[in-house]
Amino acid sequence: MKLQVKFDFIHNMEKQMEEMPEEAIREYKENPDEFIKQGIEEFKEDLKSELNNDDYCWIENLDVKVVEE
């Protein structure tokens, strides 16, 4: 069995900036595209980890794209 799941993940960057440590804010300001790209990769790994709950099912080829900032 193979399932494809699509959903919208809403990221409030302004709210996150209020709570981010200074080091992360500096990294974001220096290279916002790379910062967001890294965040997406971490999100994908976190989602895979959450959904992989036993030896009989797992996630492959998870695709996350920015469609609107």
VMD Tcl script that draws the C-alpha trace (Angstrom):
set ca {
  {0.00 0.00 0.00}
  {1.24 3.47 -0.85}
  {-0.49 6.64 0.30}
  {0.17 10.19 -0.86}
  {-0.67 12.89 1.64}
  {-0.88 16.58 0.79}
  {-1.42 19.37 3.28}
  {-0.62 23.01 3.92}
  {1.92 23.75 6.63}
  {1.58 27.36 7.75}
  {4.76 28.96 9.08}
  {4.45 32.32 10.83}
  {7.99 33.64 10.45}
  {7.21 36.90 12.28}
  {6.03 35.00 15.36}
  {9.03 32.67 15.19}
  {11.40 35.67 15.03}
  {9.96 36.89 18.35}
  {11.00 33.64 20.03}
  {14.22 32.72 18.15}
  {17.62 33.03 19.82}
  {19.91 35.77 18.49}
  {22.14 33.20 16.73}
  {19.20 31.87 14.67}
  {18.03 35.40 13.84}
  {21.53 36.24 12.59}
  {21.59 33.07 10.44}
  {18.18 33.92 8.99}
  {19.15 37.51 8.17}
  {22.44 36.42 6.55}
  {20.80 33.88 4.24}
  {17.00 33.59 4.53}
  {16.66 31.15 1.61}
  {19.17 28.70 3.09}
  {17.63 29.07 6.56}
  {14.17 28.20 5.20}
  {15.57 25.35 3.07}
  {17.25 23.85 6.15}
  {14.01 24.27 8.13}
  {12.09 22.38 5.44}
  {14.60 19.51 5.53}
  {14.35 19.33 9.33}
  {10.54 19.37 9.06}
  {10.64 16.48 6.57}
  {12.88 14.42 8.88}
  {10.66 15.18 11.89}
  {7.55 14.15 9.95}
  {9.17 10.92 8.78}
  {10.23 10.14 12.33}
  {6.71 10.73 13.67}
  {5.02 8.61 11.00}
  {7.46 5.69 10.99}
  {6.04 3.75 13.90}
  {6.91 0.12 13.15}
  {8.74 -2.20 10.77}
  {5.80 -2.58 8.36}
  {5.30 0.98 7.14}
  {7.59 3.90 6.39}
  {7.75 7.15 4.47}
  {9.66 7.53 1.21}
  {9.98 10.43 -1.22}
  {8.34 13.01 1.00}
  {8.15 16.25 -0.97}
  {7.76 19.67 0.64}
  {7.72 22.82 -1.48}
  {7.38 26.51 -0.71}
  {4.43 27.75 -2.75}
  {3.92 31.06 -0.97}
  {6.01 32.99 1.50}
}
mol new
graphics top color blue
foreach p $ca { graphics top sphere $p radius 0.5 }
foreach p [lrange $ca 0 end-1] q [lrange $ca 1 end] { graphics top cylinder $p $q radius 0.2 }
display resetview
